[in-house]
């Protein structure tokens, strides 16, 4: 099996998420009651047997750093591999260490990549909600003899303006890429998940004008590198807006939700807070909710997702 390093982009903030990212990076936002968004990428890694993980942070990193810690909830507290938190820094002769995009964040850490002596680098977005086994994608990358593989998922024609849109030939080789087009006949959206051969990644990032994988890198390399698209058909949510965030949480309340948080074959691990069980008062009423430990319910709660420690007092609805 190929030796793989996972690098998770977890340093971003979204103005569209308003107050949710005022004090934390997007990857640290609560989701589904007890979880943080970063839990999904980290859990996908360990469930896929990938234990060499780096978390690239930048914006408001403290809540994320405190949540991940040494990675114990994900079995990533290891002497070999494990999880490392990589933050911006200044090297000799540098005057600015602020990263200008996802590709620039990786460029700043190419020395770390070289130290790992891996064949491939799997690059993930830390702010998406999904469950995915990365091993089939890694096999597809190897069998296609690709330099770069990007995971794609078909979206509605009305959503293409939110994503990078990929055009492919009959062999799934990428022949075109447009970042968030206003209109597009193509509906294969990049998921922000990439597999790079390590040598190709190093060569590509030698061009310091390429700062973002979607906006800059993919369009620039199509003619000179073998770039393939790996189709993914499972649940995936890019919750970059308040509306998308709310919809993804509410979808968990469906009788049979598309994202199964109770699947024993694909557990979503998290750092659990020390909280007592949920307390529901004698005059309270609850129905169709996700309630986390530490919640105290005295009022009426219906079709809601509550994070740990939330209190709903008598008379509140």
Secondary structure, DSSP 4 states (H G I P E B T S, - for coil): ---EEEEEE-----GGGGGGGSSS-GGGSEETTTEETHHHHHHHHHHTT--EEEEEE-TT-HHHHHHHTT-GGGT---SSSEEEEEE----TT-S-----SHHHHHHTTHHHHHHH--SEEEEEETTEEE---SHHHHHHHHHTT-SEEEEEEE--TTTGGGSEEEEE-TT-BEEEEEES-SS-S--EEEEEEEEEEHHHHHHHTTSTT---IIIIIHHHHTTTS-EEEEE--S-EEE--SHHHHHHHHHHTTSTT-SS-TT-TTS---------PPPEE-TT-EEES-EE-TT-EE-SEEES-EE-TT-EE-TT--
